[in-house]
Amino acid sequence: MNAALVPAALRSIAALSAAGFFPSHPDWSGTASAYAQIWEDSTLDFFAVTVPADEARNLVESYTSATGFGFPSHAENITSDVVYHGLALDGNNDQPLVKVMNTDDCFRIFLLNTTNQTQLTAFLDQTATNILQPYPVGLSTPVGVIVANPAYGGDPVYAANFSNNAYHGVSKSRPPLIDRSTSRPTDRTNQTKYQSPN
C-alpha cells in the first residue's frame, strides 16, 4: 500500500506547491516530485515475491489441505512462477516480508500515473493474472474477489492471520477500485494515442 500512497501523496504535494499553495516553500514542488519518482520506480522491488512454479503448486496444495475448507486447490492452473507483491515489510516471526498475495496492487494502478512502461506492463500483467486466477491460486472466488490470499506464505502464521474469519479473508474486495484501476492504463493509452499534435 505504501508503494502507492506515498508517491501519490508526494505528487499531490508537488502539484499543490506548483500551484502556489505553499508560498514559503517554493522548493517543495521539485523536491516532492523527485521523491515521488524514486518511490514509483524503486520501492516495488522491496515487496516483490517470486515463487517457482513447483514450489507454488506444493504451497497451494498444502494450504488447501491445512485449511480444510473443502475446495479444490486449482494447483494445476500454476504453469509458471507466481509473482506478486507482499503486503508489508517486517512481518510476524521475524519475517522480512509479509508474503500474502493481495488486491492492494490496484491502489498503485489507480493512484499513480507511472511512466516506467516496462515496470507498469509487468505490474499490470501480474495484477490481472492474480485477480483472475481462482482462489487459492489467485484471488477470485465464485462470489467475488478476496482481499488477500495467504497460500504462498509458507508459514502457518499466514493462514491463521488471514482467514475467512477476518477482514482480509472476506470475499468482497474492492470491485469498483479493481474495475477503475484496471481501466486507467487503457484510458491513459487512449489519451496519449489521440492527443492533438498541437
C-alpha positions as CSV (number, residue, x, y, z in Angstrom):
1,M,0.0,0.0,0.0
2,N,2.8,2.4,0.8
3,A,4.3,1.9,-2.7
4,A,1.0,3.5,-3.9
5,L,0.0,6.0,-1.2
6,V,3.4,7.6,-0.6
7,P,4.2,8.6,-4.2
8,A,0.6,9.7,-4.7
9,A,0.8,11.9,-1.7
10,L,4.2,13.3,-2.9
11,R,2.7,14.0,-6.3
12,S,-0.1,15.9,-4.7
13,I,2.3,18.0,-2.6
14,A,4.3,18.8,-5.7
15,A,1.1,19.9,-7.6
16,L,-0.1,22.0,-4.7
17,S,3.3,23.6,-4.3
18,A,3.5,24.4,-8.1
19,A,0.0,26.0,-7.8
20,G,1.3,28.3,-5.0
21,F,-0.3,26.7,-2.0
22,F,3.0,26.7,-0.1
23,P,4.5,30.1,-0.8
24,S,7.1,29.8,1.9
25,H,8.3,26.5,0.5
26,P,8.7,27.0,-3.3
27,D,11.2,24.1,-3.4
28,W,8.6,21.6,-2.3
29,S,7.4,21.1,-5.9
30,G,10.7,19.9,-7.2
31,T,11.7,18.0,-4.0
32,A,8.3,16.2,-3.8
33,S,8.4,15.3,-7.5
34,A,11.9,13.9,-7.2
35,Y,11.0,11.8,-4.1
36,A,7.8,10.6,-5.8
37,Q,9.8,9.4,-8.8
38,I,12.1,7.4,-6.6
39,W,9.1,5.8,-4.8
40,E,7.4,5.0,-8.1
41,D,10.5,3.5,-9.7
42,S,12.3,1.8,-6.8
43,T,10.0,0.6,-4.0
44,L,8.2,-2.3,-5.7
45,D,11.4,-4.3,-5.5
46,F,11.3,-4.3,-1.7
47,F,7.9,-6.1,-1.8
48,A,8.4,-8.4,-4.8
49,V,7.8,-12.1,-4.3
50,T,8.5,-14.8,-6.9
51,V,7.5,-18.3,-6.1
52,P,8.9,-21.0,-8.5
53,A,6.0,-23.0,-10.1
54,D,6.8,-26.3,-8.4
55,E,7.0,-24.7,-5.0
56,A,3.9,-22.7,-5.7
57,R,1.9,-25.8,-6.5
58,N,3.1,-27.5,-3.3
59,L,2.3,-24.5,-1.2
60,V,-1.2,-24.2,-2.6
61,E,-1.9,-27.9,-2.1
62,S,-0.6,-27.8,1.4
63,Y,-2.6,-24.7,2.2
64,T,-5.8,-26.2,0.8
65,S,-5.3,-29.4,2.9
66,A,-4.4,-27.5,6.1
67,T,-7.4,-25.1,5.9
68,G,-9.9,-27.9,5.5
69,F,-12.3,-25.7,3.6
70,G,-13.1,-28.5,1.1
71,F,-12.5,-26.5,-2.1
72,P,-10.1,-27.6,-4.8
73,S,-6.6,-26.3,-4.9
74,H,-6.6,-25.5,-8.6
75,A,-2.8,-26.1,-8.4
76,E,-2.9,-27.4,-12.0
77,N,-3.5,-23.8,-13.1
78,I,0.0,-22.9,-12.0
79,T,2.1,-23.3,-15.1
80,S,4.8,-20.7,-14.4
81,D,6.3,-18.8,-11.5
82,V,3.8,-17.0,-9.3
83,V,4.7,-13.3,-8.9
84,Y,3.1,-10.8,-6.5
85,H,3.9,-8.1,-4.1
86,G,3.8,-8.7,-0.4
87,L,1.6,-6.8,2.0
88,A,4.2,-5.2,4.2
89,L,7.8,-5.3,5.4
90,D,8.7,-6.7,8.8
91,G,6.1,-9.3,9.5
92,N,5.4,-11.7,12.4
93,N,8.0,-14.3,13.4
94,D,10.9,-12.0,12.3
95,Q,9.9,-12.4,8.6
96,P,11.3,-9.5,6.5
97,L,8.2,-9.5,4.2
98,V,4.6,-10.4,4.7
99,K,4.2,-12.9,1.8
100,V,0.5,-12.6,1.2
101,M,-1.0,-12.1,-2.3
102,N,-3.4,-9.1,-2.2
103,T,-5.5,-6.6,-4.2
104,D,-3.6,-3.6,-2.9
105,D,-1.9,-3.5,-6.3
106,C,-5.0,-1.9,-7.5
107,F,-4.3,1.2,-5.4
108,R,-1.0,1.7,-7.2
109,I,-2.6,1.4,-10.6
110,F,-5.4,3.7,-9.6
111,L,-3.4,6.4,-7.8
112,L,-0.2,6.6,-9.9
113,N,0.5,7.7,-13.5
114,T,3.8,6.0,-13.7
115,T,5.9,6.4,-16.8
116,N,8.1,3.4,-16.4
117,Q,6.5,1.3,-19.1
118,T,8.5,-1.9,-18.5
119,Q,7.6,-1.9,-14.8
120,L,4.0,-0.9,-15.5
121,T,3.5,-3.7,-18.1
122,A,4.9,-6.4,-15.8
123,F,2.9,-5.0,-12.8
124,L,-0.4,-4.9,-14.8
125,D,0.2,-8.5,-16.1
126,Q,0.9,-9.8,-12.6
127,T,-2.1,-7.9,-11.1
128,A,-4.5,-9.1,-13.7
129,T,-3.2,-12.7,-13.5
130,N,-3.6,-12.8,-9.7
131,I,-7.1,-11.3,-9.7
132,L,-8.4,-13.7,-12.4
133,Q,-6.9,-16.9,-11.1
134,P,-9.2,-18.9,-8.8
135,Y,-8.6,-19.0,-5.1
136,P,-6.3,-20.3,-3.6
137,V,-4.1,-19.9,-6.8
138,G,-5.2,-16.4,-7.1
139,L,-7.9,-14.0,-5.7
140,S,-11.1,-14.9,-7.4
141,T,-14.0,-16.9,-5.9
142,P,-17.4,-17.7,-7.2
143,V,-18.8,-14.8,-5.1
144,G,-16.2,-12.2,-5.7
145,V,-12.5,-11.3,-5.3
146,I,-10.9,-11.7,-1.9
147,V,-8.6,-9.1,-0.4
148,A,-5.7,-11.3,0.5
149,N,-4.5,-14.9,-0.2
150,P,-2.1,-16.4,2.3
151,A,-1.5,-19.6,0.4
152,Y,2.1,-18.7,-0.7
153,G,3.4,-17.6,2.7
154,G,4.9,-21.0,3.6
155,D,4.3,-20.3,7.3
156,P,1.2,-21.3,9.3
157,V,1.0,-17.8,10.8
158,Y,-0.3,-16.5,7.4
159,A,-3.3,-18.9,7.3
160,A,-4.0,-18.1,10.9
161,N,-3.9,-14.3,10.5
162,F,-5.6,-14.2,7.1
163,S,-8.6,-16.4,7.5
164,N,-12.2,-16.4,6.4
165,N,-13.0,-15.1,9.9
166,A,-11.1,-11.8,9.3
167,Y,-11.4,-8.8,7.0
168,H,-8.6,-9.9,4.7
169,G,-10.4,-13.2,4.0
170,V,-13.7,-11.6,3.3
171,S,-14.8,-12.2,-0.3
172,K,-15.9,-8.7,-1.1
173,S,-12.8,-6.9,-2.0
174,R,-12.8,-3.5,-3.7
175,P,-14.7,-4.2,-7.0
176,P,-15.1,-0.6,-8.0
177,L,-11.4,0.1,-7.3
178,I,-10.4,-3.0,-9.3
179,D,-12.6,-2.0,-12.2
180,R,-11.4,1.6,-12.3
181,S,-7.7,0.8,-11.6
182,T,-7.5,-1.7,-14.4
183,S,-9.1,0.7,-16.9
184,R,-6.8,3.6,-16.1
185,P,-3.8,2.4,-18.1
186,T,-6.2,1.9,-21.1
187,D,-7.6,5.4,-20.6
188,R,-4.1,6.8,-20.4
189,T,-3.0,5.0,-23.6
190,N,-6.1,6.3,-25.5
191,Q,-5.5,9.8,-24.3
192,T,-1.9,9.6,-25.5
193,K,-2.8,8.0,-28.8
194,Y,-5.5,10.5,-29.7
195,Q,-3.8,13.6,-28.3
196,S,-3.7,16.5,-30.7
197,P,-0.2,17.2,-32.1
198,N,-0.6,20.9,-31.4
